[in-house]
Amino acid sequence: MALRPAVKADLIRHAPLFALCSQAEIKRIAAISEERLLQAGTELIREGDEASEFFVIVKGAAEVRRNGRRRATIGIGGFVGELAILRFDAQRDGDPRRHSTCS
């Protein structure tokens, strides 16, 4: 599923982490972002791994687990992996896993 640039920018803009970004900054972030389609049960990231990616849920939902226990379910517009862009040496602190088919 390829999102139109304006739709992608709107999803990014609504993530609280980017609330203070200018429209030009949001467009640049959208331009370098990638879309992925993941099947249910697919791990987005693994707890303890090096944090290098940030994900915004566009469709479906992701379940977040920590120490093997479900901590939250993140739906459309939600995000995971913010430590990857906040800290250079961050490690993952949970295991988001596709709860339903999402992109």
GROMACS elastic network, one bead per residue, 0.5 to 0.9 nm:
[ bonds ]
;  ai    aj funct       b0    kb
    1    35     6  0.78227   500
    1    36     6  0.83185   500
    1    37     6  0.74998   500
    1   103     6  0.77049   500
    2    35     6  0.72157   500
    3     6     6  0.81155   500
    3     7     6  0.62199   500
    3     8     6  0.60105   500
    3    35     6  0.80874   500
    4     7     6  0.53288   500
    4     8     6  0.63027   500
    4     9     6  0.86910   500
    5     8     6  0.51086   500
    5     9     6  0.60888   500
    5    10     6  0.85790   500
    5    27     6  0.79364   500
    5    30     6  0.69195   500
    5    31     6  0.75077   500
    6     9     6  0.50942   500
    6    10     6  0.61386   500
    6    11     6  0.87562   500
    6    27     6  0.82287   500
    6    30     6  0.86121   500
    7    10     6  0.50653   500
    7    11     6  0.63419   500
    7    12     6  0.87599   500
    8    11     6  0.52697   500
    8    12     6  0.63929   500
    8    13     6  0.86578   500
    8    27     6  0.87216   500
    8    30     6  0.60321   500
    8    31     6  0.87724   500
    8    33     6  0.87303   500
    8    58     6  0.87009   500
    9    12     6  0.51565   500
    9    13     6  0.60284   500
    9    14     6  0.87763   500
    9    23     6  0.85728   500
    9    26     6  0.59508   500
    9    27     6  0.59075   500
    9    28     6  0.88205   500
    9    29     6  0.77633   500
    9    30     6  0.53273   500
    9    31     6  0.84847   500
   10    13     6  0.50200   500
   10    14     6  0.64309   500
   10    26     6  0.83516   500
   10    30     6  0.89731   500
   11    14     6  0.54415   500
   11    15     6  0.69244   500
   11    56     6  0.75131   500
   11    57     6  0.86993   500
   11    58     6  0.75130   500
   11    76     6  0.89709   500
   11    77     6  0.61791   500
   12    15     6  0.54611   500
   12    16     6  0.87542   500
   12    17     6  0.88353   500
   12    18     6  0.69333   500
   12    19     6  0.88624   500
   12    26     6  0.69278   500
   12    29     6  0.79417   500
   12    30     6  0.71482   500
   12    56     6  0.72543   500
   12    77     6  0.81435   500
   13    16     6  0.76580   500
   13    17     6  0.85422   500
   13    18     6  0.58235   500
   13    19     6  0.61658   500
   13    20     6  0.87815   500
   13    21     6  0.77481   500
   13    23     6  0.83603   500
   13    26     6  0.64331   500
   14    17     6  0.83717   500
   14    18     6  0.72188   500
   14    19     6  0.67099   500
   14    77     6  0.71789   500
   14    78     6  0.89624   500
   15    18     6  0.57061   500
   15    19     6  0.66544   500
   15    56     6  0.78378   500
   15    77     6  0.69844   500
   15    78     6  0.71214   500
   15    79     6  0.71434   500
   16    19     6  0.50000   500
   16    20     6  0.83575   500
   17    20     6  0.78634   500
   17    21     6  0.87989   500
   17    82     6  0.78129   500
   18    21     6  0.53707   500
   18    22     6  0.87898   500
   18    26     6  0.77169   500
   19    22     6  0.85069   500
   21    24     6  0.80083   500
   21    25     6  0.58048   500
   21    26     6  0.62903   500
   22    25     6  0.51168   500
   22    26     6  0.62597   500
   22    27     6  0.86654   500
   23    26     6  0.50739   500
   23    27     6  0.62059   500
   23    28     6  0.87103   500
   24    27     6  0.51131   500
   24    28     6  0.63227   500
   24    29     6  0.87538   500
   25    28     6  0.50844   500
   25    29     6  0.62369   500
   25    30     6  0.85952   500
   26    29     6  0.50846   500
   26    30     6  0.61027   500
   26    31     6  0.85433   500
   27    30     6  0.50362   500
   27    31     6  0.60752   500
   27    32     6  0.88520   500
   28    31     6  0.50295   500
   28    32     6  0.65326   500
   28    33     6  0.87503   500
   29    32     6  0.54732   500
   29    33     6  0.62311   500
   30    33     6  0.51736   500
   30    34     6  0.82698   500
   31    34     6  0.83202   500
   35   103     6  0.68410   500
   36   102     6  0.84735   500
   36   103     6  0.54466   500
   37   101     6  0.76674   500
   37   102     6  0.60885   500
   38    41     6  0.84026   500
   38    42     6  0.62850   500
   38    43     6  0.85876   500
   38    44     6  0.82407   500
   38    98     6  0.69439   500
   38   100     6  0.87532   500
   38   101     6  0.60626   500
   38   102     6  0.57133   500
   38   103     6  0.60085   500
   39    42     6  0.58090   500
   39    98     6  0.66436   500
   39    99     6  0.85300   500
   39   100     6  0.70067   500
   39   102     6  0.67581   500
   39   103     6  0.86764   500
   40    43     6  0.88059   500
   40    62     6  0.86505   500
   40    97     6  0.76593   500
   40    99     6  0.53455   500
   40   102     6  0.75483   500
   41    62     6  0.89284   500
   41    97     6  0.57252   500
   41    99     6  0.60833   500
   41   100     6  0.75207   500
   41   101     6  0.84538   500
   42    96     6  0.87556   500
   42    97     6  0.55383   500
   42    98     6  0.52923   500
   42    99     6  0.83006   500
   43    46     6  0.68127   500
   43    95     6  0.69334   500
   43    96     6  0.61114   500
   43    98     6  0.63486   500
   44    55     6  0.83298   500
   44    62     6  0.85285   500
   44    95     6  0.73944   500
   44    96     6  0.56782   500
   44    97     6  0.56621   500
   44    98     6  0.71452   500
   45    49     6  0.74362   500
   45    51     6  0.82897   500
   45    53     6  0.84783   500
   45    81     6  0.81037   500
   45    92     6  0.73434   500
   45    94     6  0.78561   500
   45    95     6  0.58104   500
   45    96     6  0.60871   500
   45    97     6  0.75659   500
   46    49     6  0.56572   500
   46    50     6  0.87391   500
   46    92     6  0.64583   500
   46    93     6  0.80957   500
   46    94     6  0.65598   500
   46    96     6  0.72631   500
   46    97     6  0.87602   500
   47    50     6  0.86982   500
   47    65     6  0.83952   500
   47    66     6  0.71865   500
   47    67     6  0.80951   500
   47    91     6  0.74412   500
   47    93     6  0.50118   500
   47    95     6  0.50246   500
   47    96     6  0.84426   500
   48    51     6  0.83336   500
   48    91     6  0.52770   500
   48    93     6  0.61156   500
   48    94     6  0.75939   500
   48    95     6  0.88150   500
   49    52     6  0.89285   500
   49    90     6  0.87051   500
   49    91     6  0.54520   500
   49    92     6  0.53136   500
   49    93     6  0.83997   500
   50    84     6  0.81671   500
   50    89     6  0.74741   500
   50    90     6  0.62501   500
   50    92     6  0.61735   500
   51    54     6  0.83511   500
   51    81     6  0.69278   500
   51    82     6  0.86318   500
   51    83     6  0.66554   500
   51    85     6  0.82790   500
   51    87     6  0.86106   500
   51    88     6  0.83872   500
   51    89     6  0.75382   500
   51    90     6  0.53450   500
   51    92     6  0.54034   500
   51    93     6  0.89795   500
   52    81     6  0.78359   500
   52    83     6  0.83382   500
   52    85     6  0.74208   500
   52    88     6  0.86228   500
   52    90     6  0.80982   500
   52    91     6  0.85838   500
   52    92     6  0.89703   500
   53    80     6  0.87485   500
   53    81     6  0.60090   500
   53    82     6  0.79199   500
   53    83     6  0.86482   500
   53    84     6  0.56720   500
   53    85     6  0.75594   500
   54    79     6  0.73707   500
   54    80     6  0.60205   500
   54    82     6  0.55981   500
   54    83     6  0.79419   500
   54    84     6  0.62883   500
   54    85     6  0.71211   500
   55    78     6  0.84147   500
   55    79     6  0.54060   500
   55    80     6  0.52966   500
   55    81     6  0.60748   500
   55    82     6  0.79584   500
   56    76     6  0.78033   500
   56    77     6  0.60975   500
   56    78     6  0.57680   500
   56    80     6  0.66950   500
   56    81     6  0.88255   500
   56   103     6  0.86510   500
   57    60     6  0.71214   500
   57    61     6  0.68437   500
   57    62     6  0.76473   500
   57    74     6  0.75199   500
   57    75     6  0.62750   500
   57    77     6  0.53576   500
   57    78     6  0.54736   500
   57    79     6  0.59368   500
   57    80     6  0.83327   500
   57   102     6  0.71766   500
   57   103     6  0.63507   500
   58    61     6  0.85108   500
   58    75     6  0.79543   500
   58    76     6  0.50554   500
   58    77     6  0.59614   500
   58    78     6  0.80697   500
   58   102     6  0.69926   500
   58   103     6  0.55315   500
   59    75     6  0.74633   500
   59    76     6  0.54893   500
   59    77     6  0.82843   500
   59   100     6  0.89045   500
   59   101     6  0.76164   500
   59   103     6  0.52460   500
   60    74     6  0.87598   500
   60    75     6  0.62037   500
   60    76     6  0.63385   500
   60    98     6  0.80835   500
   60    99     6  0.75468   500
   60   100     6  0.55260   500
   60   101     6  0.56539   500
   60   103     6  0.70142   500
   61    73     6  0.66507   500
   61    74     6  0.54701   500
   61    76     6  0.65505   500
   61    78     6  0.85749   500
   61    97     6  0.87094   500
   61    98     6  0.63337   500
   61    99     6  0.54781   500
   61   100     6  0.56834   500
   61   101     6  0.74113   500
   61   102     6  0.62360   500
   61   103     6  0.88486   500
   62    72     6  0.84129   500
   62    73     6  0.56250   500
   62    74     6  0.51386   500
   62    75     6  0.65141   500
   62    78     6  0.89474   500
   62    96     6  0.59251   500
   62    97     6  0.53253   500
   62   100     6  0.70287   500
   62   101     6  0.88206   500
   62   102     6  0.78207   500
   63    70     6  0.68996   500
   63    71     6  0.76571   500
   63    72     6  0.58858   500
   63    74     6  0.62260   500
   63    75     6  0.88121   500
   63    95     6  0.79334   500
   63    96     6  0.53091   500
   63    97     6  0.51844   500
   63    98     6  0.61542   500
   63    99     6  0.54464   500
   63   100     6  0.89360   500
   64    69     6  0.83348   500
   64    70     6  0.58669   500
   64    71     6  0.55791   500
   64    72     6  0.51552   500
   64    73     6  0.59703   500
   64    74     6  0.74237   500
   64    80     6  0.87063   500
   64    94     6  0.62481   500
   64    95     6  0.53927   500
   64    97     6  0.62672   500
   64    98     6  0.87583   500
   65    68     6  0.55853   500
   65    69     6  0.50490   500
   65    71     6  0.53081   500
   65    72     6  0.71949   500
   65    94     6  0.54502   500
   65    96     6  0.61000   500
   65    97     6  0.77763   500
   66    69     6  0.53511   500
   66    70     6  0.65138   500
   66    71     6  0.64125   500
   66    93     6  0.69488   500
   66    95     6  0.61322   500
   66    96     6  0.87005   500
   67    70     6  0.85270   500
   67    93     6  0.89849   500
   67    94     6  0.74620   500
   67    95     6  0.84514   500
   68    94     6  0.87079   500
   68    95     6  0.80507   500
   70    73     6  0.80901   500
   70    95     6  0.89712   500
   71    94     6  0.86517   500
   72    96     6  0.89158   500
   73    96     6  0.85818   500
   73    99     6  0.79451   500
   74    77     6  0.81964   500
   74    78     6  0.54141   500
   74    79     6  0.70394   500
   74    80     6  0.82667   500
   74    96     6  0.86980   500
   75    78     6  0.54028   500
   75    79     6  0.82603   500
   76    79     6  0.84536   500
   76   102     6  0.89186   500
   79    82     6  0.75179   500
   80    83     6  0.84089   500
   80    96     6  0.74860   500
   81    84     6  0.56252   500
   81    85     6  0.77695   500
   81    92     6  0.73325   500
   81    93     6  0.88162   500
   82    85     6  0.56560   500
   82    86     6  0.63674   500
   82    87     6  0.87532   500
   83    87     6  0.57237   500
   83    88     6  0.84155   500
   83    89     6  0.89512   500
   83    90     6  0.59868   500
   83    91     6  0.76114   500
   83    92     6  0.75326   500
   83    93     6  0.87532   500
   84    87     6  0.59580   500
   84    88     6  0.69628   500
   84    89     6  0.80803   500
   84    90     6  0.60782   500
   84    91     6  0.77988   500
   84    92     6  0.81562   500
   85    88     6  0.72180   500
   85    90     6  0.86777   500
   86    90     6  0.80653   500
   87    90     6  0.53377   500
   87    91     6  0.89935   500
   90    93     6  0.88922   500
   92    95     6  0.77157   500
   96    99     6  0.87818   500
   97   100     6  0.89854   500
   98   101     6  0.65596   500
   98   102     6  0.68885   500
   99   102     6  0.81482   500
